[in-house]
Amino acid sequence: MIKKVLIANRGEIAIRIIRACHELGLRTAAVFSDVDSNAFHVRMTDQAIGIGPSSSSESYLRGDRIIEAAKKSGADAIHPGYGFLAENAGFARMVMDAGLVWIGPPPEAIELMGDKLAARRSVQKLNVPVVPGFQKEIDDVNRVRDEIDKIGYPILIKAAAGGGGKGMRIVKSPDELESAVKAASSEAKSAFADGRVYIEKYIPSPRHIEIQILSDSHGNCISLGERECSIQRRHQKLIEEAPSPLADETMREKMGKAAVDAARSCGYVNAGTVEFLADNDRNFYFLEMNTRLQVEHPVTELVTGIDLVKEQIRIAEGAELSLRQNDIQIRGHAIECRVCAEDPSNSFMPSTGQIRSYREPSGPGVRVDSGVIEGSRVPIYYDPLIAKLCTWGGTRLEAIERMKRALSEYCICGVSTTLGFHETVMDHPAFRRGDLSTHFIEEHFGGSSIPAEDDDDIVEAAAVAACIFDFLDSKRLATVAMGAAGSRWKTVGRSEALKRGSGK
Ligand code: ADP
């Protein structure tokens, strides 16, 4: 039985895992880089061990140092979270070779699903629908032109080892083909040290819908419904929800079965996610399998009532799933907004610095998974995700209205964030109708219509002052902000909410 878990991660996901461990009565050890020595996850854990300089290649990506830390701490298991080493089969093997429990899937499954071509071949054996396209990498463009004509343009060139949208190129006509293949291949080679590329049909305006699965080491595998993650920017998800506004019972059942088959095809064990592209006629195609816990797992937890991290730990201990497919019921609707330290009005550029004041929303149906508190520093070295704000409602509309309410209560001063951007999306008629696609942001927010965050020094200073000095009266604050753009009112409004919240 696992008694102590080392968490090979940082930020909100490290805290999420620490919480699950504590609820299970397990002790935790965290690791931290130099810049994170005072981070929130370090304060939340039972024990913390420094693993090196701030750059992730010198710390959170150093499997050897992490295993050394696990041994030093007396941990008997390692949870990788997501990102960093979570999908590194070599690290999974190192963990097991060191006699520790790996809270994740078998390394062979990570390897197979990490290769998009191998994954396509594997799931097709069990008749899971894949996007029409090639089963092999392209070695000579001119020899495959006829085959591509049959698929029909536009097509998408993808890297077999791809991730994060790297090595992808849309090709609209045959004359662009050769140069696009070369460019995609060299990008893939430098990003993944693997230049293999292949071709898929480009699905115009697809929806991204994924299925959460849980699989134990006794051959049981169940699906926990879908999440729709179509609101993306440069292939990065910004808003996720469960269930999908598109899916009906029939689609859910078919996708669930396809996801379970995909998992079985690679001998999967633990929590995983099978991603699909879907069109508005409810056709769906396998995209890839993510062999780890997803950022957006909380929306599934909210609508199923299942704690996925606890399930991961039980599965890693060798327990049989306590749930059967018939036990899974979807109740209500949940939405997640990724709160990133980024400036949406400036191409979502990372915004670093110190969080000078911070207040989270709460109340009915609100869940905040955050990696920061007041005074936290947002360093340049890592992912800009600082918190995930989730709301649950009996209906989609209630979840949306709750999200708007929660966003308006959220106060973060000191760095730019995506809070204002999310408020705008929640009000957008197409979003409210559930009329979503992966092109939603480009289609509806062509640059200039993305609201500016509050970056005016004076207004920010007023907002911070309001957080600190509760004797400032609201009228004076409003005067300071007079003449400022609409969104600046919001900062002051939030600081007033904070002031009111102080109970004085
Ligand atoms: P990565 O692993 O690099 O993130 P994915 O295969 O998961 O790549 O695709 C990322 C995103 O790219 C998808 O969510 C979708 O928006 C888009 N995409 C991928 N394949 C296609 C396709 N065949 N047609 C249209 N869009 C696609």
Residues whose N, C-alpha, C, O or C-beta is under 5 A from the ligand:
A	BS01	ADP	V131 L156 G162 G163 G164 G165 K166 E200 K201 Y202 I203 H208 H235 L287 E288 T438
